[in-house]
Amino acid sequence: MRLTVLGATGGTGTLLVGQALAGGHAVTAVVRRGWPGPDHPRLRVVVADVLDPGSLPPALDGADAVLSALGSAEAGRPTRVYSAGGSAVLAAMRDLDIRRLVAITALPIAPVAEQDALQRRLVHPLLHRFFGGAYEDMRRMEAVLAASDSDWTVFRPPYLRDGPATGTWRSAVDAPLPRAWTLRRADLAAAMLAATSDDQLVRHAVNVAA
């Protein structure tokens, strides 16, 4: 499969690139500046910015699926990287006839019906005090995706930890996921890669945790 990874130099994006290459995929890593990782015969590096729509077509052209690990450097402040960036990516995908998109938001933005009592009453309100700017824009991005005709899947992880993949994770599709406290980035990357070929997850949000 030919995969384009947005946010390829971030913590999860780097793992997505590495795991996809290890799985035999051809990968386009989209970066804003330079690629810090090693070269690979199936890796193509393209400099582009999701907030500059004109830079996206060369990065997405030829992809079978797009994986977005976009993030905001200042998570607590207002941002538009998720919503405006997501809109630009969807427009470029539509022009290039690419349908599959797998993206990341966060568990605290899940609808109330998809939160358990502890998350709803205590944990998520507290997290919104610190990361509200990013969360609000993630919600806008999810609305943009839902209004599109693309074959999207959104993963909503809790706090992300470093460390090797465990190969196991729990998930709930459009449903609450109790005791969802942490998840390793490597497992999130593996779940996202698996989702690119899972039609049952198309147009669904997946709450995921260790």
Accessible surface in RSA format (square Angstrom, percent):
REM  Atomic radii and reference values for relative SASA: ProtOr
REM  Chains: A
REM  Algorithm: Lee & Richards
REM  Probe-radius: 1.40
REM  Slices: 20
REM RES _ NUM      All-atoms   Total-Side   Main-Chain    Non-polar    All polar
REM                ABS   REL    ABS   REL    ABS   REL    ABS   REL    ABS   REL
RES MET A   1    89.18  46.2  43.38  28.7  45.80 109.0  52.93  45.0  36.25  48.0
RES ARG A   2   130.27  54.7 130.26  66.4   0.01   0.0  51.75  70.7  78.53  47.6
RES LEU A   3     2.26   1.3   0.14   0.1   2.12   5.3   0.55   0.4   1.71   4.6
RES THR A   4     2.01   1.4   2.01   2.0   0.00   0.0   0.00   0.0   2.01   3.0
RES VAL A   5     0.00   0.0   0.00   0.0   0.00   0.0   0.00   0.0   0.00   0.0
RES LEU A   6     0.79   0.4   0.78   0.6   0.02   0.0   0.79   0.6   0.00   0.0
RES GLY A   7    21.84  26.9   0.00   N/A  21.84  26.9  19.02  52.2   2.83   6.3
RES ALA A   8     0.31   0.3   0.00   0.0   0.31   0.7   0.00   0.0   0.31   0.8
RES THR A   9    67.64  48.1  45.00  45.6  22.64  54.0  14.01  18.8  53.63  81.1
RES GLY A  10    33.46  41.3   0.00   N/A  33.46  41.3  32.03  87.9   1.42   3.2
RES GLY A  11    45.61  56.2   0.00   N/A  45.61  56.2  26.58  72.9  19.03  42.6
RES THR A  12     7.84   5.6   6.00   6.1   1.83   4.4   4.54   6.1   3.30   5.0
RES GLY A  13     0.41   0.5   0.00   N/A   0.41   0.5   0.00   0.0   0.41   0.9
RES THR A  14    61.37  43.6  58.64  59.4   2.73   6.5  53.00  71.2   8.36  12.6
RES LEU A  15    61.54  34.3  59.38  42.5   2.16   5.4  61.42  43.1   0.12   0.3
RES LEU A  16     0.00   0.0   0.00   0.0   0.00   0.0   0.00   0.0   0.00   0.0
RES VAL A  17     2.61   1.7   2.61   2.4   0.00   0.0   2.61   2.3   0.00   0.0
RES GLY A  18    38.32  47.3   0.00   N/A  38.32  47.3  32.53  89.3   5.79  13.0
RES GLN A  19    48.69  27.2  39.41  28.8   9.28  22.1  32.00  68.1  16.69  12.7
RES ALA A  20     0.08   0.1   0.00   0.0   0.08   0.2   0.08   0.1   0.00   0.0
RES LEU A  21    16.65   9.3  15.51  11.1   1.14   2.9  15.65  11.0   1.00   2.7
RES ALA A  22    94.10  86.5  49.69  76.7  44.40 101.0  62.99  88.7  31.11  82.4
RES GLY A  23    55.34  68.2   0.00   N/A  55.34  68.2  29.28  80.4  26.06  58.4
RES GLY A  24    46.94  57.9   0.00   N/A  46.94  57.9  24.96  68.5  21.98  49.2
RES HIS A  25    44.35  24.2  44.07  30.6   0.28   0.7  24.61  25.4  19.74  23.0
RES ALA A  26    39.28  36.1  35.82  55.3   3.46   7.9  36.24  51.0   3.04   8.1
RES VAL A  27     3.74   2.5   0.00   0.0   3.74   9.0   0.71   0.6   3.02   8.2
RES THR A  28    13.57   9.7  12.99  13.2   0.58   1.4   0.00   0.0  13.57  20.5
RES ALA A  29     0.00   0.0   0.00   0.0   0.00   0.0   0.00   0.0   0.00   0.0
RES VAL A  30     7.72   5.1   5.48   5.0   2.24   5.4   5.48   4.8   2.24   6.1
RES VAL A  31     4.04   2.7   0.28   0.3   3.76   9.1   4.04   3.5   0.00   0.0
RES ARG A  32   157.02  65.9 135.98  69.3  21.04  50.1  48.05  65.7 108.97  66.0
RES ARG A  33   189.74  79.7 168.52  85.9  21.22  50.5  79.61 108.8 110.13  66.7
RES GLY A  34    46.50  57.3   0.00   N/A  46.50  57.3  34.47  94.6  12.03  27.0
RES TRP A  35    47.20  18.9  17.85   8.6  29.34  68.9  18.30   9.8  28.89  46.9
RES PRO A  36   105.73  77.1  62.29  56.8  43.44 157.9  74.69  61.7  31.04 192.9
RES GLY A  37    25.04  30.9   0.00   N/A  25.04  30.9  13.03  35.8  12.00  26.9
RES PRO A  38   115.14  83.9 100.99  92.1  14.15  51.4 112.51  92.9   2.63  16.3
RES ASP A  39   139.22  97.5 113.62 113.1  25.59  60.5  37.53  88.3 101.68 101.4
RES HIS A  40    59.96  32.8  48.45  33.7  11.51  29.4  33.69  34.7  26.26  30.6
RES PRO A  41   134.92  98.3  90.65  82.6  44.27 160.9 104.25  86.1  30.67 190.6
RES ARG A  42    91.21  38.3  81.42  41.5   9.79  23.3  46.24  63.2  44.97  27.3
RES LEU A  43    26.32  14.7   3.04   2.2  23.28  58.5   4.04   2.8  22.29  60.0
RES ARG A  44   107.17  45.0 102.46  52.2   4.72  11.2  67.22  91.9  39.96  24.2
RES VAL A  45    59.95  39.4  31.98  29.0  27.97  67.4  31.98  27.8  27.97  75.9
RES VAL A  46    21.39  14.1  18.38  16.6   3.02   7.3  21.39  18.6   0.00   0.0
RES VAL A  47    91.71  60.3  71.15  64.4  20.56  49.5  71.15  61.8  20.56  55.8
RES ALA A  48     5.89   5.4   0.00   0.0   5.89  13.4   4.32   6.1   1.56   4.1
RES ASP A  49    40.16  28.1  38.30  38.1   1.87   4.4  15.78  37.1  24.38  24.3
RES VAL A  50     9.14   6.0   7.03   6.4   2.11   5.1   7.03   6.1   2.11   5.7
RES LEU A  51    70.49  39.3  45.73  32.7  24.76  62.3  49.10  34.5  21.39  57.6
RES ASP A  52    74.45  52.2  72.29  71.9   2.17   5.1  19.86  46.7  54.60  54.4
RES PRO A  53    81.28  59.2  76.31  69.6   4.97  18.1  76.64  63.3   4.64  28.8
RES GLY A  54    63.03  77.7   0.00   N/A  63.03  77.7  39.82 109.3  23.21  52.0
RES SER A  55    26.44  22.3  15.18  20.3  11.26  25.9  24.14  51.4   2.30   3.2
RES LEU A  56     0.11   0.1   0.11   0.1   0.00   0.0   0.11   0.1   0.00   0.0
RES PRO A  57    52.56  38.3  52.56  47.9   0.00   0.0  52.56  43.4   0.00   0.0
RES PRO A  58    77.20  56.3  67.35  61.4   9.85  35.8  75.47  62.3   1.73  10.8
RES ALA A  59     0.02   0.0   0.00   0.0   0.02   0.0   0.00   0.0   0.02   0.0
RES LEU A  60     0.00   0.0   0.00   0.0   0.00   0.0   0.00   0.0   0.00   0.0
RES ASP A  61    89.77  62.9  76.88  76.5  12.89  30.5  10.05  23.7  79.72  79.5
RES GLY A  62    35.80  44.2   0.00   N/A  35.80  44.2  32.65  89.6   3.15   7.1
RES ALA A  63    12.57  11.6   1.24   1.9  11.33  25.8   3.40   4.8   9.17  24.3
RES ASP A  64    61.17  42.8  42.30  42.1  18.87  44.6  18.89  44.5  42.28  42.2
RES ALA A  65     0.94   0.9   0.94   1.4   0.00   0.0   0.94   1.3   0.00   0.0
RES VAL A  66     0.00   0.0   0.00   0.0   0.00   0.0   0.00   0.0   0.00   0.0
RES LEU A  67     0.00   0.0   0.00   0.0   0.00   0.0   0.00   0.0   0.00   0.0
RES SER A  68     8.65   7.3   8.34  11.1   0.31   0.7   4.57   9.7   4.09   5.7
RES ALA A  69    13.45  12.4   0.42   0.7  13.03  29.6   0.82   1.2  12.63  33.4
RES LEU A  70    30.10  16.8  19.57  14.0  10.52  26.5  19.85  13.9  10.24  27.6
RES GLY A  71    51.36  63.3   0.00   N/A  51.36  63.3  25.02  68.7  26.34  59.0
RES SER A  72    28.22  23.8   7.43   9.9  20.79  47.9   4.53   9.7  23.68  33.2
RES ALA A  73   111.80 102.8  63.13  97.4  48.68 110.7  75.60 106.5  36.21  95.9
RES GLU A  74    99.06  56.9  90.18  68.2   8.88  21.1  36.96  71.5  62.10  50.7
RES ALA A  75    34.71  31.9  29.38  45.3   5.33  12.1  29.38  41.4   5.33  14.1
RES GLY A  76    38.77  47.8   0.00   N/A  38.77  47.8  11.82  32.4  26.95  60.4
RES ARG A  77   149.04  62.6 147.85  75.4   1.19   2.8  44.77  61.2 104.27  63.2
RES PRO A  78   124.92  91.0 101.66  92.7  23.26  84.5 104.03  85.9  20.88 129.8
RES THR A  79    28.04  19.9  12.99  13.2  15.05  35.9  15.17  20.4  12.87  19.5
RES ARG A  80   143.31  60.2 141.69  72.2   1.62   3.8  56.04  76.6  87.27  52.9
RES VAL A  81    23.45  15.4  23.07  20.9   0.38   0.9  23.07  20.0   0.38   1.0
RES TYR A  82    10.04   4.7  10.04   5.7   0.00   0.0   1.94   1.5   8.10  10.0
RES SER A  83    14.97  12.7  14.51  19.4   0.46   1.1   8.18  17.4   6.79   9.5
RES ALA A  84    30.26  27.8  18.78  29.0  11.48  26.1  26.06  36.7   4.20  11.1
RES GLY A  85     0.00   0.0   0.00   N/A   0.00   0.0   0.00   0.0   0.00   0.0
RES GLY A  86     5.89   7.3   0.00   N/A   5.89   7.3   5.89  16.2   0.00   0.0
RES SER A  87    49.14  41.5  42.46  56.7   6.68  15.4  32.69  69.6  16.45  23.0
RES ALA A  88    11.39  10.5   3.64   5.6   7.75  17.6   9.58  13.5   1.81   4.8
RES VAL A  89     1.94   1.3   1.94   1.8   0.00   0.0   1.94   1.7   0.00   0.0
RES LEU A  90    11.76   6.6   9.80   7.0   1.96   4.9   9.80   6.9   1.96   5.3
RES ALA A  91    37.35  34.3  37.03  57.1   0.32   0.7  37.04  52.2   0.31   0.8
RES ALA A  92     7.39   6.8   3.28   5.1   4.11   9.3   6.81   9.6   0.58   1.5
RES MET A  93     1.87   1.0   1.87   1.2   0.00   0.0   1.87   1.6   0.00   0.0
RES ARG A  94   151.57  63.6 129.62  66.1  21.95  52.3  63.26  86.5  88.31  53.5
RES ASP A  95   122.80  86.0  85.99  85.6  36.81  87.0  29.55  69.6  93.25  93.0
RES LEU A  96    52.43  29.2  30.96  22.1  21.47  54.0  35.22  24.7  17.20  46.3
RES ASP A  97   125.19  87.7 103.49 103.0  21.70  51.3  32.45  76.4  92.74  92.5
RES ILE A  98    13.09   7.4   4.46   3.3   8.62  20.8   7.62   5.5   5.47  14.8
RES ARG A  99   112.77  47.3 107.91  55.0   4.86  11.6  55.30  75.6  57.47  34.8
RES ARG A 100    21.17   8.9  20.52  10.5   0.65   1.5  19.78  27.0   1.38   0.8
RES LEU A 101     5.24   2.9   5.24   3.8   0.00   0.0   5.24   3.7   0.00   0.0
RES VAL A 102     0.00   0.0   0.00   0.0   0.00   0.0   0.00   0.0   0.00   0.0
RES ALA A 103     1.51   1.4   1.51   2.3   0.00   0.0   1.51   2.1   0.00   0.0
RES ILE A 104    20.72  11.8  16.56  12.3   4.16  10.0  16.56  11.9   4.16  11.3
RES THR A 105     4.19   3.0   0.00   0.0   4.19  10.0   0.00   0.0   4.19   6.3
RES ALA A 106    11.57  10.6  11.57  17.9   0.00   0.0  11.57  16.3   0.00   0.0
RES LEU A 107     2.08   1.2   2.08   1.5   0.00   0.0   2.08   1.5   0.00   0.0
RES PRO A 108     5.51   4.0   5.01   4.6   0.50   1.8   5.01   4.1   0.50   3.1
RES ILE A 109     6.94   3.9   0.25   0.2   6.69  16.1   0.25   0.2   6.69  18.1
RES ALA A 110     2.80   2.6   0.00   0.0   2.80   6.4   0.00   0.0   2.80   7.4
RES PRO A 111    65.63  47.8  54.31  49.5  11.32  41.2  65.63  54.2   0.00   0.0
RES VAL A 112    97.96  64.5  92.83  84.0   5.14  12.4  92.83  80.7   5.14  13.9
RES ALA A 113    87.41  80.4  60.18  92.9  27.23  61.9  72.10 101.5  15.32  40.6
RES GLU A 114    21.23  12.2  21.14  16.0   0.09   0.2   4.60   8.9  16.64  13.6
RES GLN A 115    17.46   9.8  12.19   8.9   5.28  12.6   0.17   0.4  17.29  13.1
RES ASP A 116    32.22  22.6  25.82  25.7   6.40  15.1  24.99  58.8   7.23   7.2
RES ALA A 117    44.26  40.7  39.01  60.2   5.24  11.9  39.01  54.9   5.24  13.9
RES LEU A 118    86.21  48.0  79.88  57.1   6.34  15.9  83.40  58.6   2.82   7.6
RES GLN A 119     1.21   0.7   1.21   0.9   0.00   0.0   0.92   2.0   0.29   0.2
RES ARG A 120    85.10  35.7  74.37  37.9  10.73  25.5  25.19  34.4  59.91  36.3
RES ARG A 121   179.96  75.6 150.80  76.9  29.16  69.4  57.67  78.8 122.29  74.1
RES LEU A 122   108.25  60.3 106.42  76.1   1.83   4.6 107.17  75.3   1.08   2.9
RES VAL A 123    37.85  24.9  36.31  32.9   1.54   3.7  37.71  32.8   0.14   0.4
RES HIS A 124     8.32   4.5   8.32   5.8   0.00   0.0   4.43   4.6   3.89   4.5
RES PRO A 125    63.53  46.3  52.25  47.6  11.27  41.0  59.61  49.2   3.92  24.4
RES LEU A 126    87.38  48.7  84.77  60.6   2.61   6.6  86.98  61.1   0.40   1.1
RES LEU A 127    55.92  31.1  55.92  40.0   0.00   0.0  55.92  39.3   0.00   0.0
RES HIS A 128    45.61  24.9  37.12  25.8   8.49  21.7  35.44  36.5  10.17  11.8
RES ARG A 129   192.86  81.0 152.74  77.9  40.13  95.5  52.27  71.4 140.59  85.2
RES PHE A 130   125.82  62.9 111.08  68.8  14.74  38.4 115.07  69.8  10.75  30.8
RES PHE A 131    80.09  40.1  80.09  49.6   0.00   0.0  80.09  48.6   0.00   0.0
RES GLY A 132    17.18  21.2   0.00   N/A  17.18  21.2  15.47  42.5   1.71   3.8
RES GLY A 133    13.12  16.2   0.00   N/A  13.12  16.2   9.02  24.7   4.11   9.2
RES ALA A 134     2.36   2.2   2.36   3.6   0.00   0.0   2.36   3.3   0.00   0.0
RES TYR A 135    17.84   8.3  17.84  10.2   0.00   0.0   6.36   4.8  11.48  14.1
RES GLU A 136    80.30  46.1  79.79  60.4   0.51   1.2  32.74  63.3  47.56  38.8
RES ASP A 137     0.00   0.0   0.00   0.0   0.00   0.0   0.00   0.0   0.00   0.0
RES MET A 138    18.47   9.6  18.47  12.2   0.00   0.0  18.47  15.7   0.00   0.0
RES ARG A 139    86.74  36.4  79.94  40.7   6.81  16.2  46.24  63.2  40.51  24.6
RES ARG A 140   114.29  48.0 109.93  56.0   4.36  10.4  62.52  85.4  51.77  31.4
RES MET A 141     6.49   3.4   6.49   4.3   0.00   0.0   1.26   1.1   5.23   6.9
RES GLU A 142    29.96  17.2  26.88  20.3   3.08   7.3  13.48  26.1  16.48  13.5
RES ALA A 143    63.04  58.0  50.49  77.9  12.55  28.5  57.98  81.6   5.06  13.4
RES VAL A 144    45.16  29.7  38.92  35.2   6.24  15.0  43.16  37.5   2.00   5.4
RES LEU A 145     1.13   0.6   1.13   0.8   0.00   0.0   1.13   0.8   0.00   0.0
RES ALA A 146    55.16  50.7  42.50  65.6  12.66  28.8  42.68  60.1  12.48  33.1
RES ALA A 147    92.81  85.3  50.41  77.8  42.40  96.5  61.97  87.3  30.85  81.7
RES SER A 148    22.89  19.3   8.48  11.3  14.41  33.2  18.33  39.0   4.57   6.4
RES ASP A 149    99.05  69.4  88.28  87.9  10.76  25.4  43.61 102.6  55.43  55.3
RES SER A 150     9.61   8.1   7.59  10.1   2.02   4.6   9.61  20.5   0.00   0.0
RES ASP A 151    36.90  25.8  36.90  36.7   0.00   0.0   0.95   2.2  35.95  35.9
RES TRP A 152    25.75  10.3  25.75  12.5   0.00   0.0  25.75  13.7   0.00   0.0
RES THR A 153     0.13   0.1   0.00   0.0   0.13   0.3   0.00   0.0   0.13   0.2
RES VAL A 154     0.47   0.3   0.47   0.4   0.00   0.0   0.47   0.4   0.00   0.0
RES PHE A 155     5.34   2.7   5.34   3.3   0.00   0.0   5.34   3.2   0.00   0.0
RES ARG A 156     8.60   3.6   8.60   4.4   0.00   0.0   0.00   0.0   8.60   5.2
RES PRO A 157     4.46   3.2   3.06   2.8   1.40   5.1   3.06   2.5   1.40   8.7
RES PRO A 158    17.99  13.1   5.61   5.1  12.38  45.0  11.89   9.8   6.10  37.9
RES TYR A 159   156.32  73.0 142.05  80.8  14.27  37.1 105.14  79.0  51.17  63.1
RES LEU A 160    34.42  19.2  24.09  17.2  10.33  26.0  24.09  16.9  10.33  27.8
RES ARG A 161    99.75  41.9  95.84  48.9   3.92   9.3  19.25  26.3  80.50  48.8
RES ASP A 162   114.19  80.0  94.59  94.1  19.60  46.4  38.30  90.1  75.89  75.7
RES GLY A 163    34.93  43.1   0.00   N/A  34.93  43.1  21.31  58.5  13.62  30.5
RES PRO A 164   105.37  76.8  93.37  85.1  12.00  43.6 104.54  86.3   0.83   5.2
RES ALA A 165    54.92  50.5  27.15  41.9  27.77  63.2  27.15  38.2  27.77  73.6
RES THR A 166    77.57  55.2  44.03  44.6  33.54  79.9  49.88  67.0  27.70  41.9
RES GLY A 167    53.49  66.0   0.00   N/A  53.49  66.0  29.22  80.2  24.27  54.3
RES THR A 168    97.94  69.7  91.91  93.2   6.03  14.4  74.19  99.6  23.75  35.9
RES TRP A 169    84.62  34.0  55.02  26.6  29.60  69.5  40.76  21.7  43.86  71.2
RES ARG A 170    79.83  33.5  75.21  38.3   4.63  11.0  66.15  90.4  13.68   8.3
RES SER A 171    60.93  51.5  32.54  43.4  28.39  65.4   2.00   4.3  58.93  82.6
RES ALA A 172    15.78  14.5   9.24  14.3   6.54  14.9  15.78  22.2   0.00   0.0
RES VAL A 173    62.70  41.3  44.83  40.6  17.88  43.1  44.83  38.9  17.88  48.5
RES ASP A 174    63.52  44.5  44.02  43.8  19.50  46.1  24.39  57.4  39.14  39.0
RES ALA A 175    36.19  33.3  35.06  54.1   1.13   2.6  36.19  51.0   0.00   0.0
RES PRO A 176    55.90  40.7  46.41  42.3   9.49  34.5  46.41  38.3   9.49  59.0
RES LEU A 177     9.75   5.4   9.54   6.8   0.22   0.5   9.54   6.7   0.22   0.6
RES PRO A 178    55.29  40.3  55.29  50.4   0.00   0.0  55.29  45.6   0.00   0.0
RES ARG A 179   157.64  66.2 151.17  77.1   6.47  15.4  63.51  86.8  94.14  57.1
RES ALA A 180     4.65   4.3   0.00   0.0   4.65  10.6   0.00   0.0   4.65  12.3
RES TRP A 181   114.43  45.9 104.70  50.7   9.72  22.8  90.40  48.2  24.02  39.0
RES THR A 182    40.73  29.0  38.75  39.3   1.98   4.7  26.72  35.9  14.01  21.2
RES LEU A 183     0.96   0.5   0.46   0.3   0.50   1.3   0.96   0.7   0.00   0.0
RES ARG A 184    57.81  24.3  57.54  29.3   0.28   0.7   4.48   6.1  53.34  32.3
RES ARG A 185    66.60  28.0  66.60  33.9   0.00   0.0   1.53   2.1  65.07  39.4
RES ALA A 186     5.43   5.0   5.30   8.2   0.12   0.3   5.30   7.5   0.12   0.3
RES ASP A 187     2.46   1.7   2.27   2.3   0.19   0.5   0.00   0.0   2.46   2.4
RES LEU A 188     0.04   0.0   0.00   0.0   0.04   0.1   0.04   0.0   0.00   0.0
RES ALA A 189     0.00   0.0   0.00   0.0   0.00   0.0   0.00   0.0   0.00   0.0
RES ALA A 190    28.20  25.9  23.00  35.5   5.20  11.8  24.63  34.7   3.57   9.5
RES ALA A 191     4.28   3.9   1.34   2.1   2.94   6.7   2.17   3.0   2.12   5.6
RES MET A 192     0.00   0.0   0.00   0.0   0.00   0.0   0.00   0.0   0.00   0.0
RES LEU A 193    25.83  14.4  19.35  13.8   6.48  16.3  19.67  13.8   6.15  16.6
RES ALA A 194    60.76  55.9  44.65  68.9  16.12  36.7  55.78  78.6   4.98  13.2
RES ALA A 195     1.07   1.0   0.02   0.0   1.05   2.4   0.84   1.2   0.23   0.6
RES THR A 196    13.06   9.3   3.51   3.6   9.55  22.8   0.00   0.0  13.06  19.7
RES SER A 197    85.78  72.5  53.69  71.7  32.09  73.9  34.76  74.0  51.02  71.5
RES ASP A 198    51.84  36.3  47.22  47.0   4.61  10.9  14.83  34.9  37.00  36.9
RES ASP A 199   121.03  84.8 106.00 105.5  15.03  35.6  34.27  80.7  86.76  86.5
RES GLN A 200   154.79  86.6 135.10  98.7  19.70  46.9  48.32 102.8 106.48  80.8
RES LEU A 201    27.38  15.3  27.38  19.6   0.00   0.0  27.38  19.2   0.00   0.0
RES VAL A 202    34.22  22.5  26.45  23.9   7.77  18.7  26.45  23.0   7.77  21.1
RES ARG A 203    96.03  40.3  82.41  42.0  13.62  32.4  42.42  58.0  53.61  32.5
RES HIS A 204    64.33  35.2  63.35  44.0   0.99   2.5  38.26  39.4  26.08  30.3
RES ALA A 205     6.06   5.6   5.67   8.7   0.39   0.9   5.67   8.0   0.39   1.0
RES VAL A 206     3.00   2.0   3.00   2.7   0.00   0.0   3.00   2.6   0.00   0.0
RES ASN A 207     0.00   0.0   0.00   0.0   0.00   0.0   0.00   0.0   0.00   0.0
RES VAL A 208     0.12   0.1   0.12   0.1   0.00   0.0   0.12   0.1   0.00   0.0
RES ALA A 209     0.12   0.1   0.12   0.2   0.00   0.0   0.12   0.2   0.00   0.0
RES ALA A 210    65.74  60.4  38.45  59.3  27.29  62.1  55.69  78.4  10.05  26.6
END  Absolute sums over single chains surface
CHAIN  1 A     9833.0       7588.5       2244.6       5792.3       4040.7
END  Absolute sums over all chains
TOTAL          9833.0       7588.5       2244.6       5792.3       4040.7
